[in-house]
Amino acid sequence: MIDRRGMIIGTGALAIAPFRAEAQELLADDGKPVSTWRLPSDISLEPPGLIVAGATSPDVILTEFFDYNCPWCRKSAGDLDRLVKSDRNFSLRLIQNPVLSLGSVQAAKVALAVRAVAGDARAYRFHHALLSHRGQVTGQEALGQAASLGLDVAAIEARADSDDTVLALKKHSAIARSLAMEATPSFAINGMGVAGWPGAATIARVVRNVRACDAIAC
């Protein structure tokens, strides 16, 4: 049996997830422990179609692995955007990890197409519009959001169906799988993985800690 991730990744993907070793103690906003693990250093976090928001020369980079139908991704989107806008030395990077439904896969393809056709700024705006959508997100919903933002829907639809977009999505999904990003959202920061959404205060504290002591928990 092939699971949804296996279908997305396809032949040639990195199939072995890292052993979750060298965890650093981290507590979420609710006081509960957060699962963290050391990430392998030889896997790039810059696949084609990566959406980048925030500083162009950041001192801290947070990479989010997300699914457009993930309720916690929707819940965290506003908090992450406020961090982007309030911290001039911070960058948020977005990697597609569509594991929840076929609609998630279709929406991810549209998002990659928006990034290719319209660039980072409008792709980031589209990203937030789609996470603000109530109900199931599908490819049609994603194209509708693109239309509402005044984007070239015909060009985006053609790009979403292209081989380049399919290959890009496979690379995004392969990175997520190789780094054991099983929950959505999950995050990579300073060589560490963080599973799930720990809360706005915790993420802000992690960013401060990376600056202060080069670790997610000082």
Secondary structure as GFF3:
##gff-version 3
##sequence-region A 1 218
A	DSSP	alpha_helix	4	9	.	.	.	ID=ss1
A	DSSP	beta_strand	36	38	.	.	.	ID=ss2
A	DSSP	beta_strand	51	54	.	.	.	ID=ss3
A	DSSP	beta_strand	60	66	.	.	.	ID=ss4
A	DSSP	alpha_helix	71	86	.	.	.	ID=ss5
A	DSSP	beta_strand	90	96	.	.	.	ID=ss6
A	DSSP	alpha_helix	102	118	.	.	.	ID=ss7
A	DSSP	alpha_helix	120	131	.	.	.	ID=ss8
A	DSSP	alpha_helix	139	148	.	.	.	ID=ss9
A	DSSP	alpha_helix	153	160	.	.	.	ID=ss10
A	DSSP	alpha_helix	163	178	.	.	.	ID=ss11
A	DSSP	beta_strand	186	189	.	.	.	ID=ss12
A	DSSP	beta_strand	192	195	.	.	.	ID=ss13
A	DSSP	alpha_helix	200	213	.	.	.	ID=ss14
###
